[in-house]
C-alpha cells in the first residue's frame, strides 16, 4: 500500500519495473526491528534462476558433514531462494533455520514421515490411539494404516476410512502435516499440494519452501533475532524434543556463518 512513498524515496521512474538484486530504500522503517513478512501468494518459482547466495554449498557441507554432497547440492539453490523469499537473511536467522530443518529432516536426508512402527513403538509413541497389544498388532509395520488412524479427525482430516491421514502425512523439511495445513500452504504459495501432496517431498523447491512458509507463518525470524532456540523449537515441535541435536546444528551453523 505504500508503493508511492517507496517509489519517491528511490526516484523510480517506472514503478512496475524492478531489477534482481536492486536495493530499495524503505522510508520510516526501523531497521533494528525484525521485518514481519506476509506470505507471498505467487506460485513458487520452480525455475533454477540464479540468486545471490546467502549460504553456499561449501558452508552447508561444513554445517552438515554427515550428509552427502549430492544431497546438499540438490537443495542448495532452493534453500537460497527460500531464505530470500522469507527474509531469513541474517547469519543468525539462517543459522537457526538450518539448525531446525537439519534436525527435522535428519540432516536434509528425509523428506517424508516414517511411520513404519513396531507394535511396541506404537504403544510407546501413540499410546492414546493404541491402548493395548491386540490393537497395536493389527497396525504394526503398516505405515498407511497407522497414519490413517493417528491423524484421523484432526488437522482438517476426515475419519480413518477417508485416507486423509496417509494422504496428508508429514512431508518436507519441517513436516507439513494435515489437510488444513496443506490447504493453507496451497492458498499462500499457489502450488496445488492438496491434489498433489507428494510435491512436498519430491519437488526440491517445494520441500524447502513449505518449511520457509511455516517459519514465516509462525514469525520465527523474531525469535531467531533473539537467539531463542527453545521458543523456535516449541513452535515447530510442540515441545523440546531433540533440543540437544538442534543446538548442535545451531552451534555448527553459527561457527560457519560467523553469527
Secondary structure, 3 states (H helix, E strand, C coil): CCHHHHHHHHCCCCCCCCCCCCCCCCCCCCCCCCCCCCCCCCCCCCCCCCCCCCCCHHHHHHHCCCCCHHHHHHHHHHHHHHHHHCCCCCHHHHHHHHHHHHHHCCCCCCCECCCCCCHHHHHHHCCCCCCCHHHHHHHCCCHHHHHHHHCCCCCCCCCHHHCHHHHCCCECCCCECCHHHHHHHHHHHCCCCCCCCCHHHHCHHHHHHHHHHHHHHCCHHHHHHCCCHHHHHHHHHCCCCCHHHHHHHHHHHHHHHCC
